């Protein structure tokens, strides 16, 4: 899909994490564009045209949400996978398996469920369709102390890239949104998050970008069918440093390459990038 402007007016959207933060801001921003919005959270949120209770880790909850959206609006044109959690920072050798699994189940598997369940509905409307996945700059470079969160967000970036390639022939666009600090309540979302960590992160977030500004930029990204939206350009040095390390690794790979091995099918694995 190579559209220059998404037809928001009269479209239907489902937004997860709609009770607060970026999700809540998106509900308002989309409604201002004439979009009918189904908003979902663990408890049905106030504000959207259709309020849904949804645990994004549950496939059956997703199926029920899709049914409600279909019954109420005839189907969705837009899916915003916003809901997510974090956990208190710990060295990787101290992270409990339960914590690691909970973060991945919420941030990654929940996004996978939503994408799979709604793809058929997005296709059936016969209109322009788009999926927005809230990832993180933590998905673009390593973040010490955040093994579960960074792993989940790195995976959501890859999931979004794959979905964009897979769904383009179906007329469905996909955007990976990678914000830095945004003034939301995610610092207190992890069950194991300590009061000291919540206080420290809350202080940082109080002076960070507002969810309404992120929502505005997301609307623009959908309009332009962007593959990525980085809301905080000040992270450019970190992203460039990681890219430089990968470039250096390729130099080393060529130095160590003695030849005589089978040629990899580069086009099959990386053709969508070339």
C-alpha positions as CSV (number, residue, x, y, z in Angstrom):
1,X,0.0,0.0,0.0
2,X,1.6,3.3,-1.1
3,X,-1.0,5.9,-0.1
4,X,-0.1,9.5,0.6
5,X,-3.0,10.2,2.9
6,X,-5.2,7.8,5.0
7,X,-8.9,8.4,4.7
8,X,-9.6,8.8,8.5
9,X,-13.0,10.4,8.3
10,X,-15.6,7.7,8.8
11,X,-13.0,5.0,9.4
12,X,-13.2,2.6,12.4
13,X,-10.3,2.0,14.8
14,X,-9.5,-0.3,17.7
15,X,-7.1,1.1,20.3
16,X,-5.7,-1.0,23.1
17,X,-4.4,0.6,26.3
18,X,-7.1,3.2,25.8
19,X,-7.6,4.0,29.5
20,X,-4.5,6.2,29.8
21,X,-1.3,7.5,28.2
22,X,-0.7,7.2,24.5
23,X,-3.8,5.0,24.0
24,X,-6.1,7.5,25.6
25,X,-4.6,10.4,23.6
26,X,-5.0,8.4,20.4
27,X,-8.7,7.9,21.1
28,X,-9.2,11.6,21.3
29,X,-6.9,12.4,18.3
30,X,-8.7,9.8,16.1
31,X,-12.2,11.0,17.1
32,X,-11.1,14.5,16.1
33,X,-10.3,13.1,12.7
34,X,-13.8,11.7,12.4
35,X,-12.8,8.1,13.3
36,X,-15.2,5.9,15.2
37,X,-13.1,4.4,18.0
38,X,-13.4,1.2,19.9
39,X,-11.1,1.6,23.0
40,X,-10.0,-1.4,25.0
41,X,-8.2,-1.9,28.3
42,X,-8.2,-4.4,31.2
43,X,-11.3,-2.5,32.4
44,X,-13.6,-0.8,29.8
45,X,-12.3,2.8,29.5
46,X,-14.2,6.0,29.3
47,X,-14.1,8.1,26.2
48,X,-14.2,5.9,23.1
49,X,-17.4,5.3,21.1
50,X,-17.3,1.6,22.1
51,X,-15.6,0.6,25.3
52,X,-14.2,-2.9,25.7
53,X,-12.6,-4.9,28.4
54,X,-9.7,-6.8,26.9
55,X,-6.7,-8.7,28.3
56,X,-4.4,-8.6,25.3
57,X,-2.7,-11.8,26.4
58,X,-6.0,-13.7,25.8
59,X,-6.8,-14.9,22.3
60,X,-10.4,-15.4,23.3
61,X,-10.6,-11.8,24.5
62,X,-9.3,-10.6,21.2
63,X,-11.8,-12.7,19.3
64,X,-14.6,-11.3,21.4
65,X,-13.4,-7.8,20.8
66,X,-13.3,-8.4,17.1
67,X,-16.8,-9.7,17.2
68,X,-18.0,-6.6,19.1
69,X,-16.3,-4.2,16.7
70,X,-17.8,-6.1,13.7
71,X,-21.3,-6.1,15.2
72,X,-21.1,-2.4,16.1
73,X,-19.3,-0.8,13.2
74,X,-19.1,-3.5,10.5
75,X,-15.4,-4.0,11.0
76,X,-12.2,-2.1,11.7
77,X,-9.9,-0.2,9.3
78,X,-7.2,0.7,11.9
79,X,-5.6,-1.3,14.7
80,X,-3.4,0.4,17.3
81,X,-1.5,-2.0,19.5
82,X,-0.7,0.3,22.4
83,X,-1.0,-1.6,25.6
84,X,2.2,-2.7,27.2
85,X,4.0,-3.1,30.5
86,X,7.5,-2.7,31.9
87,X,9.4,-4.2,34.9
88,X,11.8,-2.9,37.5
89,X,15.4,-2.8,36.2
90,X,17.5,-5.8,37.2
91,X,20.7,-7.5,35.9
92,X,19.7,-10.3,33.6
93,X,20.9,-13.0,36.0
94,X,18.5,-11.7,38.6
95,X,15.3,-11.5,36.5
96,X,12.7,-14.0,37.5
97,X,11.4,-16.3,34.7
98,X,7.8,-15.3,35.6
99,X,8.7,-11.6,35.1
100,X,10.3,-12.3,31.8
101,X,7.4,-14.4,30.6
102,X,4.8,-11.9,31.7
103,X,6.4,-9.0,29.9
104,X,6.8,-10.9,26.7
105,X,3.3,-12.3,26.9
106,X,1.9,-8.8,27.2
107,X,4.1,-6.8,24.9
108,X,4.9,-9.3,22.2
109,X,2.4,-12.1,22.2
110,X,-0.5,-9.7,22.9
111,X,0.5,-7.8,19.7
112,X,0.7,-11.0,17.7
113,X,-2.8,-12.0,18.9
114,X,-4.2,-8.7,17.9
115,X,-2.6,-8.6,14.5
116,X,-3.7,-12.1,13.6
117,X,-7.2,-11.7,14.8
118,X,-7.9,-8.4,13.2
119,X,-6.1,-9.0,9.8
120,X,-9.1,-10.8,8.4
121,X,-11.5,-8.1,9.6
122,X,-9.2,-5.4,8.1
123,X,-9.3,-7.2,4.8
124,X,-13.1,-7.7,4.8
125,X,-13.9,-4.0,5.0
126,X,-12.5,-3.4,1.5
127,X,-11.2,0.0,2.6
128,X,-7.7,1.3,3.3
129,X,-6.3,-0.4,6.4
130,X,-3.4,0.2,8.7
131,X,-1.8,-1.4,11.9
132,X,0.2,0.7,14.3
133,X,2.4,-1.1,16.9
134,X,3.8,0.8,19.8
135,X,7.4,-0.5,20.2
136,X,10.2,1.6,21.8
137,X,13.6,3.0,21.2
138,X,14.6,0.1,23.5
139,X,13.8,-2.1,20.6
140,X,16.6,-0.4,18.5
141,X,19.5,-0.6,21.0
142,X,20.3,-2.6,24.1
143,X,19.2,-1.2,27.5
144,X,21.1,-2.4,30.5
145,X,18.9,-3.7,33.3
146,X,15.8,-4.1,31.1
147,X,16.3,-7.6,29.6
148,X,12.6,-8.5,29.5
149,X,11.4,-5.1,28.3
150,X,14.1,-4.6,25.7
151,X,13.8,-8.2,24.4
152,X,10.0,-7.7,24.0
153,X,10.4,-4.4,22.3
154,X,13.1,-5.6,19.9
155,X,10.8,-8.4,19.0
156,X,7.9,-6.1,18.3
157,X,10.0,-4.1,15.9
158,X,10.9,-7.3,14.0
159,X,7.2,-8.4,14.2
160,X,6.2,-5.1,12.7
161,X,8.7,-5.2,9.9
162,X,7.7,-8.8,9.0
163,X,4.0,-7.8,9.2
164,X,4.6,-4.8,6.9
165,X,6.1,-7.1,4.2
166,X,3.6,-9.9,4.7
167,X,0.5,-7.6,4.7
168,X,1.5,-5.1,1.9
169,X,0.0,-7.4,-0.8
170,X,-3.3,-7.3,1.1
171,X,-3.4,-3.5,1.2
172,X,-2.6,-3.2,4.9
173,X,0.1,-0.8,6.0
174,X,2.1,-1.3,9.3
175,X,4.0,1.3,11.3
176,X,6.4,0.6,14.1
177,X,6.4,3.5,16.6
178,X,9.6,3.7,18.7
179,X,9.2,6.4,21.3
180,X,11.6,7.4,24.1
181,X,10.3,8.6,27.4
182,X,6.6,9.6,27.3
183,X,4.7,11.0,30.3
184,X,2.6,7.8,30.9
185,X,2.0,5.4,33.8
186,X,4.1,2.6,32.4
187,X,6.6,2.9,35.2
188,X,4.1,1.4,37.6
189,X,2.8,-1.2,35.2
190,X,5.1,-4.0,36.3
191,X,3.9,-6.0,39.3
192,X,7.5,-6.2,40.5
193,X,8.3,-2.5,40.0
194,X,9.7,-1.1,43.2
195,X,8.4,2.1,44.7
196,X,11.8,3.7,44.4
197,X,12.0,2.8,40.7
198,X,8.5,4.1,40.1
199,X,9.4,7.4,41.8
200,X,12.6,7.8,39.8
201,X,11.0,7.1,36.5
202,X,8.0,9.2,37.3
203,X,10.3,12.2,37.8
204,X,11.9,11.6,34.4
205,X,8.5,11.2,32.7
206,X,7.0,14.3,34.3
207,X,9.4,16.3,32.1
208,X,9.1,14.1,29.0
209,X,7.0,14.2,25.8
210,X,3.2,14.3,26.3
211,X,1.0,11.5,25.0
212,X,-1.0,14.0,22.9
213,X,2.1,14.9,21.0
214,X,2.9,11.3,20.3
215,X,-0.6,10.7,19.1
216,X,-0.4,13.7,16.7
217,X,2.8,12.2,15.2
218,X,1.2,8.8,14.9
219,X,-1.7,10.2,12.9
220,X,0.8,11.8,10.6
221,X,2.8,8.6,10.3
222,X,-0.3,6.6,9.3
223,X,-1.2,9.4,6.8
224,X,2.2,8.9,5.1
225,X,2.3,5.1,5.6
226,X,5.7,5.3,7.3
227,X,7.4,2.0,8.2
228,X,8.9,3.6,11.4
229,X,8.1,6.6,13.6
230,X,10.8,7.7,15.9
231,X,9.4,10.4,18.2
232,X,12.7,11.3,19.9
233,X,15.4,12.2,17.3
234,X,17.9,12.9,20.1
235,X,18.5,9.1,20.2
236,X,20.2,9.3,16.8
237,X,23.7,9.0,18.3
238,X,22.8,5.8,20.1
239,X,21.2,4.2,17.1
240,X,24.2,5.3,14.9
241,X,26.6,3.8,17.4
242,X,24.8,0.4,17.2
243,X,24.8,0.6,13.4
244,X,28.5,1.3,13.5
245,X,29.1,-1.8,15.6
246,X,27.3,-3.9,13.1
247,X,29.3,-2.4,10.2
248,X,32.5,-3.2,12.1
249,X,31.2,-6.8,12.6
250,X,30.7,-7.1,8.8
251,X,34.3,-5.9,8.3
252,X,35.5,-8.6,10.6
253,X,33.3,-11.2,8.9
254,X,35.0,-10.4,5.6
255,X,38.4,-10.6,7.2
256,X,37.7,-14.0,8.5
257,X,35.9,-15.3,5.4
258,X,38.2,-17.9,3.8
259,X,35.6,-18.8,1.2
260,X,34.6,-22.3,0.1
261,X,31.2,-22.2,1.8
262,X,27.8,-22.3,0.1
263,X,26.4,-19.0,-1.0
264,X,23.5,-17.9,1.2
265,X,20.3,-17.1,-0.5
266,X,20.5,-13.4,0.4
267,X,17.5,-12.4,-1.7
268,X,15.2,-15.0,0.0
269,X,16.2,-13.9,3.5
270,X,16.7,-10.1,3.0
271,X,15.0,-9.4,-0.3
272,X,12.4,-7.1,1.3
273,X,15.2,-4.7,2.3
274,X,16.9,-4.6,-1.0
